[in-house]
Amino acid sequence: MNALDPAVQSKIDQWLNGSYDEETKAEIRQKLDNEKFDELTDAFYKDLEFGTGGLRGIMGVGSNRVNKYTFGMATQGLSNFLKKQYSGEHIKVVIAHDCRNNSVELANVVANVFSANGIKVYFFDALRPTPELSFAIRELGCKSGVMLTASHNPKEYNGYKAYGADGGQLVAPYDKMVMEEVQKIASVDEVKFERDNSLIEMIGAEIDEKYLDELVKLSVSKDAIERQKNMKIVFSPIHGTSRKLVPAALERFGFENVILVEEQMSADGNFPTVIYPNPEEKEALDMALNKAKKVDADLVMATDPDADRVGIAVKNLDNEFVLLNGNQTGALLINYMLTAWEQTGKITGNEYIVKTVVTSYIIDRIAESKGVECFNTLTGFKYIGELMTKLEGKKQFIAGGEESYGYLVGEHVRDKDAVISCAIIAEMAAFYKDQGSSLYEALLDMYVEYGLFRENLASVYKEGKSGAEEIQKIMMNFRANPPKKLGGSQVVTVKDYQTSKEKNIATGKITDIELPKSNVLQFITEDGAIVSVRPSGTEPKIKFYCSVNTNLMSPEDYSQAVETLDKRIQVMIEALQN
């Protein structure tokens, strides 16, 4: 008996009877013969959609899978959008890819479709980091760009990030406009797959040079680096795109003792040495940490496959390596940059930093103390990039970041950049070492000055179609019945970014939130705790972000204060998940 939903069956029939290659059709028939109805339903129940990171999904056959047809249709839709948006203009785009399996073939499909539509294509000659794609769009005067990556997702995934003329990921209303163009394509027959080689130009080393030149300009402690140039830095690209550019950037900054994790220097979409190529996970840094212990390194850094995120480890007061989370690294980075600007008299009152609403609010406090404006955007670096473009030429951007290990220093790109982040983190370590201190001690000093902030993130996975429905139901329940207390403290404010309304619970007063609409809820308690709830835009999960804080009188009180705050977070997370 066929257990497929009629809509799913109809989509499958379109693929079996349409202009798809025989290999694709044979795979679908095999799944039908073996009654793999759950697999087929998940592969065909919807089309891949642009989320916070563009298209991303599991590779395979089907409309809800990453393959040459879904990427071809996305590119045809993007081409149609560009031709309407820039009618009569000479349209140029850039394409780059990371180390993911099938990325080279899929990138060629994207190049084929763009060129078949009469669009000039700059095509990177080998894998490159996401931030370099953003840089190239701006440098080459392009209207758009595509990065093929699934960031830190497991090896089964690949993805497609679409960028605008400013070098930032597509934001509203353009992301929806592109998807509308894709949805207008009734069949794969409307996709132009015939490559026009005359419109495709390979690029590479010359863009690397220009990009690295821009990074070096952002150094603020050259003297400290000169004195600490032999500081031991262990680095791993986790089989990804930063394997050339991070070592090159560190060398240009002046570091002479960079130790590479050789087992992870190969570009490999199977990520053979890790479970997940995600620098947010301790396991992904295990090899780097083992090497760091052997050589007695000062600093450990590892980037994700497309080099937009970086995870770091530093030595604590007992000379043991500890991993810093994204909030800690981001706060240190921004504190360092703002302090350097302050000490050199560069702060005029026209400077700003940017973070997301789920990133540590210690950053807001630091910015306020330095007389620098701090903007909060929705989750997703594309919103930080969008704000940077809006303020370009009006205010001076210093740095920005988000809790998910993505940071940016300087205005050379409109996305998070692990290459410049690695260079500045290394410089920061050299600066504090030069003062007889360390990154870990700088962290403690920051907490004493601005308050100890602790954050944690809990994710609940809900796979497939039923999972997506369950996540919707959870969000509906939170909207209908927001928690009255969290961690023993009264909820005083509820922010709903979907309705753009903020409600004061005590007075009932409702004020507007001046941000684009997004499926995010925030609960703020009497004692300053902040809980944010949002479904992931790229993965089948719902996320709970918790932030609590307290005063820290001295570094000696740190461990005890952390234990107390972490217990509070745990209580809050358990209450939210029940």
C-alpha positions in Angstrom: 0.0 0.0 0.0 1.3 3.5 -0.9 1.6 5.4 2.3 2.5 8.7 0.6 0.6 11.9 1.0 -1.0 12.8 -2.4 0.9 16.1 -2.5 4.2 14.3 -2.0 3.2 11.7 -4.6 2.4 14.4 -7.1 5.9 16.1 -6.5 7.6 12.7 -7.0 5.6 12.1 -10.2 6.9 15.5 -11.5 10.4 14.3 -10.9 9.9 10.9 -12.4 8.2 12.3 -15.6 10.3 15.5 -15.8 13.6 16.5 -17.4 15.7 15.0 -14.6 18.7 12.6 -15.3 18.2 8.9 -15.2 20.4 8.4 -12.1 18.0 10.7 -10.1 14.9 8.9 -11.4 16.4 5.4 -10.6 17.2 6.5 -7.1 13.6 7.6 -6.5 12.2 4.4 -8.0 14.4 2.3 -5.8 13.1 4.2 -2.7 9.5 3.6 -3.9 10.2 -0.1 -4.5 11.7 -0.5 -1.0 8.8 1.5 0.5 11.0 4.2 2.0 8.0 6.4 2.4 9.4 8.4 5.4 12.5 9.2 3.4 10.6 10.2 0.3 8.1 12.3 2.3 11.0 14.3 3.9 12.7 14.6 0.6 9.6 15.9 -1.3 7.1 17.4 1.2 8.4 20.9 0.6 10.9 22.9 -1.4 14.1 24.0 0.2 13.5 27.6 1.5 15.8 30.5 2.3 16.2 30.6 6.1 18.6 32.8 8.1 21.5 31.3 6.1 20.0 30.9 2.6 19.4 27.3 1.4 20.8 24.5 3.5 19.9 20.8 3.6 20.9 17.2 3.3 22.4 16.2 -0.1 20.3 13.8 -2.1 17.3 13.6 -4.6 14.2 15.6 -4.0 12.8 19.1 -3.8 13.7 19.3 -0.1 17.3 18.2 -0.7 20.5 19.8 -2.0 21.2 18.7 -5.5 21.9 20.2 -9.0 18.2 20.8 -9.6 17.4 22.6 -6.4 20.6 24.7 -6.8 19.8 25.2 -10.4 16.3 26.5 -9.7 17.6 28.7 -6.9 20.2 30.2 -9.3 17.6 30.6 -12.0 15.4 32.4 -9.6 18.3 34.6 -8.4 19.2 35.3 -12.0 15.6 36.4 -12.8 15.6 38.6 -9.7 18.9 40.2 -10.7 17.8 40.9 -14.3 14.6 42.6 -13.0 16.4 44.5 -10.2 19.2 45.7 -12.4 17.5 45.9 -15.8 19.8 47.2 -18.5 22.9 47.0 -16.3 25.9 44.8 -16.8 25.4 42.2 -14.0 28.4 40.5 -12.3 28.4 37.9 -9.6 31.0 35.9 -7.6 30.9 32.2 -6.8 32.9 30.5 -4.0 32.7 27.1 -2.3 34.1 25.4 0.8 35.4 21.8 1.2 32.0 20.1 1.3 31.4 17.0 -0.7 29.9 17.8 -4.2 30.7 21.5 -3.8 32.9 21.7 -6.9 30.2 20.1 -9.1 27.4 22.2 -7.5 29.4 25.4 -7.8 29.8 24.6 -11.5 26.1 24.1 -11.9 25.6 27.6 -10.3 28.2 29.1 -12.7 26.5 27.4 -15.7 23.1 28.8 -14.8 24.3 32.4 -14.2 26.3 32.4 -17.4 23.5 30.9 -19.4 21.4 33.9 -18.3 24.0 36.3 -19.6 25.4 37.1 -16.2 29.2 37.6 -15.8 30.7 35.2 -13.3 33.8 35.5 -11.3 34.6 32.0 -10.2 37.1 31.2 -7.4 39.7 28.7 -8.7 39.5 26.6 -5.5 37.9 26.6 -2.1 37.8 29.9 -0.3 36.4 31.3 3.0 32.9 32.9 3.1 34.3 36.3 4.2 36.5 36.4 1.1 33.4 35.9 -1.1 31.8 38.9 0.7 35.1 40.9 0.1 35.2 39.9 -3.6 31.6 41.1 -4.2 32.6 44.5 -2.9 36.0 44.6 -4.5 34.8 43.5 -8.0 31.7 45.7 -8.0 29.3 42.7 -8.3 25.5 42.7 -7.8 25.4 39.4 -6.0 27.4 36.3 -5.0 26.9 32.7 -4.0 28.8 30.8 -1.3 28.3 27.0 -1.3 28.6 25.9 2.3 26.7 24.3 5.1 28.9 26.0 7.6 29.4 23.7 10.6 26.6 21.2 9.8 27.4 17.5 9.6 29.0 16.1 6.4 25.7 15.0 4.9 24.7 18.7 4.4 25.6 21.4 1.8 24.1 24.8 1.3 23.8 28.0 -0.8 24.2 31.4 0.7 23.0 34.3 -1.6 24.6 37.7 -1.2 23.6 41.2 -2.3 25.6 44.0 -3.9 26.9 45.2 -0.5 28.6 41.9 0.2 26.0 40.9 2.8 23.6 38.0 2.8 20.3 38.7 1.3 17.8 40.3 3.7 14.1 41.2 3.6 12.5 42.0 1.2 15.1 40.7 -1.3 15.4 37.2 0.2 11.6 36.7 -0.2 11.7 38.3 -3.7 14.3 35.8 -4.8 12.3 32.9 -3.4 9.2 34.2 -5.2 11.2 34.1 -8.4 12.2 30.5 -7.6 8.7 29.5 -6.9 7.5 30.9 -10.2 9.6 28.3 -12.0 7.0 25.7 -12.7 9.5 23.0 -13.9 13.2 22.3 -14.2 12.8 22.9 -18.0 12.8 26.7 -17.2 16.3 26.5 -15.8 19.0 27.5 -18.2 21.8 25.0 -17.6 23.9 25.6 -20.8 27.3 27.1 -19.7 28.7 30.2 -21.5 32.4 30.0 -20.9 32.9 33.5 -22.4 31.2 34.9 -19.3 33.1 32.9 -16.7 36.4 34.3 -15.3 38.5 32.4 -12.8 39.9 34.4 -9.9 42.1 33.5 -7.0 45.5 34.7 -5.7 45.0 38.3 -6.7 41.9 38.6 -4.5 43.7 36.8 -1.6 46.4 39.5 -1.7 43.9 42.4 -1.7 41.9 40.8 1.1 45.0 40.1 3.3 46.2 43.7 2.7 42.9 45.0 4.2 43.2 42.8 7.2 46.7 44.0 8.1 45.5 47.6 8.3 43.2 46.5 11.2 46.1 45.7 13.6 46.2 48.0 16.6 49.1 46.6 18.7 52.0 46.1 16.3 54.7 46.8 19.0 53.3 44.2 21.3 53.3 41.6 18.5 56.9 42.5 17.6 57.9 41.8 21.2 55.8 38.6 21.4 56.2 37.3 17.9 57.5 33.9 19.1 54.3 33.3 21.1 53.1 29.8 20.4 49.8 29.6 18.5 48.2 26.3 17.6 45.8 26.5 14.7 43.4 24.1 12.9 41.1 24.8 9.9 39.2 21.5 10.7 39.7 20.4 7.1 38.2 23.7 5.8 38.9 26.8 3.8 41.0 28.8 6.2 44.0 26.5 5.9 45.9 29.0 3.8 44.5 32.3 4.7 44.7 32.2 8.5 48.4 31.2 8.6 49.0 33.9 5.9 47.2 36.5 8.0 49.0 35.5 11.2 52.3 35.8 9.3 51.5 39.2 8.0 50.5 40.4 11.4 54.0 39.4 12.6 53.6 36.0 14.3 56.5 33.6 13.7 55.6 30.6 15.7 52.3 29.2 14.4 51.9 25.5 14.9 49.5 23.8 12.5 47.4 20.7 13.4 48.7 18.8 10.3 46.1 16.0 10.5 43.3 18.6 10.0 45.0 20.7 7.3 43.6 18.6 4.4 40.5 19.9 2.7 38.0 17.1 3.2 34.2 17.2 3.2 34.1 13.9 5.2 35.7 15.7 8.1 37.5 12.4 9.1 39.0 13.6 12.4 35.9 15.0 14.0 32.2 14.1 14.6 31.0 17.6 13.7 33.3 20.3 12.1 32.0 22.8 14.6 34.4 24.9 16.7 31.6 25.4 19.2 32.0 21.7 20.2 34.9 20.7 22.5 35.4 17.5 20.5 36.2 19.5 17.3 39.2 21.1 19.1 40.5 18.0 20.8 43.4 17.4 18.3 44.4 21.1 18.6 44.3 21.0 22.4 46.4 17.8 22.5 49.0 19.5 20.3 48.9 22.7 22.4 49.6 20.7 25.6 52.6 19.0 23.9 54.2 22.2 22.7 53.1 24.3 25.7 51.2 26.8 23.5 49.8 30.1 24.5 46.7 30.0 22.4 44.6 27.5 20.5 42.3 28.5 17.6 40.1 26.5 15.2 37.8 27.6 12.5 34.7 26.0 10.9 34.7 24.7 7.2 33.8 28.0 5.6 36.0 30.1 8.0 33.3 32.4 9.3 33.4 31.1 12.9 36.3 30.5 15.3 36.6 28.7 18.6 39.5 29.3 21.0 41.2 27.9 24.1 43.4 29.7 26.6 45.3 28.8 29.7 43.7 29.4 33.0 45.5 30.4 36.3 46.4 26.7 36.8 48.0 26.5 33.4 45.3 24.3 32.0 43.6 24.9 28.7 40.0 26.0 28.9 37.6 26.7 26.0 36.0 30.1 25.8 32.5 30.3 24.5 31.3 32.7 21.8 30.1 35.3 24.2 33.4 35.4 26.1 35.5 35.6 23.0 33.2 38.3 21.5 33.2 40.4 24.6 37.0 40.1 24.9 37.5 41.0 21.3 35.2 44.1 21.4 36.6 45.2 24.8 40.1 45.0 23.4 39.3 46.9 20.2 37.4 49.6 22.1 40.1 50.0 24.7 42.8 50.3 21.9 40.7 52.9 20.1 40.1 54.8 23.4 43.9 54.8 24.3 44.9 56.1 20.9 42.3 58.9 21.1 40.3 57.6 18.1 36.9 57.6 19.8 35.0 60.7 18.7 31.4 59.7 19.7 30.6 58.7 16.1 31.8 55.0 16.4 29.6 52.0 16.9 29.6 48.2 17.5 26.9 45.7 16.7 25.7 42.5 18.3 22.6 40.3 18.2 19.8 40.3 20.8 20.9 36.9 22.0 24.5 37.9 22.5 26.0 38.8 25.9 24.8 42.1 27.3 28.2 42.7 28.9 29.1 44.0 25.4 26.4 46.7 25.8 27.9 47.7 29.1 31.5 47.9 27.7 30.4 50.0 24.8 28.4 52.4 27.0 31.5 52.9 29.3 33.6 53.8 26.3 31.1 56.2 24.7 30.5 53.9 21.7 27.0 53.2 20.5 26.0 49.5 20.7 23.2 48.3 18.3 21.3 45.1 18.8 20.0 43.2 15.7 18.0 40.1 15.1 19.9 36.8 15.3 21.9 36.2 12.1 25.0 38.1 11.0 23.1 39.2 7.8 21.3 41.8 10.0 24.7 43.1 11.3 25.9 43.4 7.7 22.6 45.1 6.8 23.1 47.7 9.5 26.7 48.3 8.5 25.6 49.1 5.0 22.9 51.4 6.2 25.4 53.3 8.4 28.3 53.3 5.9 29.8 56.7 5.5 27.7 58.1 8.4 29.2 56.3 11.4 32.4 54.3 12.0 32.1 50.6 12.6 34.7 49.1 14.9 33.6 45.5 15.5 30.6 43.2 15.8 29.8 39.7 16.8 27.3 37.1 17.8 27.3 34.4 20.5 27.6 31.6 17.8 31.4 32.2 17.5 31.2 34.7 14.6 32.9 38.1 14.8 34.0 40.9 12.5 36.6 43.7 12.9 36.7 46.4 10.2 34.5 47.2 7.3 36.1 45.1 4.5 33.3 42.6 4.5 29.6 42.3 5.5 29.7 38.9 7.1 31.4 37.2 10.1 35.1 36.7 9.4 37.2 34.0 11.2 40.4 35.1 9.3 40.5 38.6 10.8 39.1 37.2 14.0 42.0 34.8 14.4 44.5 37.6 13.6 43.0 40.0 16.2 42.6 37.2 18.8 46.3 36.4 18.4 47.2 40.1 18.6 45.0 40.4 21.8 46.9 37.4 23.4 50.2 39.0 22.5 49.1 42.4 23.9 48.1 40.9 27.3 51.2 38.7 27.4 53.3 41.7 26.7 51.7 43.3 29.9 52.6 40.3 32.0 48.9 39.1 31.8 47.0 36.7 29.7 43.7 36.4 27.8 42.2 34.5 30.7 43.2 37.1 33.3 41.9 39.8 30.9 38.6 37.9 30.9 38.4 38.0 34.7 39.4 41.7 34.9 36.6 42.4 32.4 34.1 40.6 34.6 35.2 42.5 37.7 34.9 45.8 35.9 31.6 45.2 34.0 29.9 42.4 35.9 30.0 38.6 35.5 27.7 37.5 32.7 27.0 33.8 32.1 25.1 32.5 29.1 24.0 29.1 28.0 22.2 27.7 25.0 20.0 24.6 25.0 18.7 23.2 21.7 15.9 20.7 21.3 15.9 18.8 18.0 12.6 18.0 16.2 13.3 16.2 12.9 11.2 16.2 9.8 7.7 17.5 9.0 6.2 16.5 12.3 9.1 18.1 14.1 8.6 21.4 12.3 4.9 21.3 13.4 5.9 20.6 17.0 8.3 23.6 17.0 5.5 25.8 15.8 3.2 24.5 18.6 5.9 25.2 21.3 6.2 28.8 20.1 2.4 29.2 20.1 2.2 27.9 23.6 4.9 30.4 24.8 3.0 33.2 23.2 -0.3 32.2 24.7 1.2 31.4 28.2 4.5 33.2 28.8 6.3 32.1 32.0 5.5 34.2 35.0 8.8 33.4 36.8 12.2 32.1 35.6 14.9 31.0 38.0 12.8 32.2 40.9 12.6 35.7 39.6 9.5 37.5 38.3 9.2 38.0 34.5 8.8 41.8 34.1 9.1 42.2 30.3 8.0 40.1 27.3 9.4 40.9 23.9 7.7 39.3 20.8 9.8 40.1 17.7 7.1 38.4 15.5 4.5 41.1 16.5 7.2 43.8 17.1 5.7 44.4 20.6 7.3 44.7 24.0 5.1 44.3 27.0 5.7 45.6 30.6 4.0 42.9 32.7 3.5 45.2 35.8 1.9 48.2 34.0 0.6 46.4 30.9 2.3 49.1 28.8 3.1 48.0 25.2 5.8 49.6 23.1 7.1 48.9 19.6 10.3 47.0 18.7 12.1 48.8 15.9 13.4 45.6 14.2 12.2 43.4 11.3 9.7 40.8 12.3 11.2 37.5 13.4 9.9 34.4 15.2 11.7 35.2 18.5 10.4 35.6 22.1 12.3 37.2 24.9 11.5 37.1 28.6 13.4 39.5 31.0 13.2 39.0 34.7 13.4 41.3 37.7 17.0 40.4 38.5 18.2 41.0 34.9 18.1 37.5 33.5 17.2 37.3 29.8 15.8 34.2 28.1 15.3 34.1 24.3 13.4 31.4 22.5 13.7 30.9 18.7 13.4 28.2 16.1 16.7 27.7 14.1 16.5 29.1 10.6 18.8 26.4 9.2 18.3 23.3 11.4 15.4 21.3 12.7 15.6 22.6 16.3 14.3 25.2 18.8 16.9 27.1 20.8 16.7 28.5 24.3 19.3 31.2 25.1 19.7 32.0 28.8 21.7 34.9 30.2 22.2 35.8 33.9 24.6 38.2 35.6 25.9 39.4 39.0 28.6 41.7 40.3 32.1 40.1 40.7 34.1 41.7 43.5 37.4 40.0 42.7 38.9 37.4 40.4 39.2 35.0 43.4 35.4 34.9 43.6 35.0 33.8 39.9 34.6 30.1 40.3 32.1 30.2 43.1 30.1 32.9 41.3 30.1 30.9 38.0 28.8 27.8 39.8 25.9 29.8 41.3 25.0 31.4 38.0 25.2 28.1 36.1 22.8 26.5 38.6 20.3 29.3 38.0 20.6 28.8 34.2 20.0 25.1 34.6 16.9 25.7 36.6 15.6 28.1 34.0 16.3 25.7 31.1 14.6 22.8 32.8 11.5 25.0 33.5 11.3 26.1 29.8 11.6 22.6 28.4 8.9 21.1 30.7 
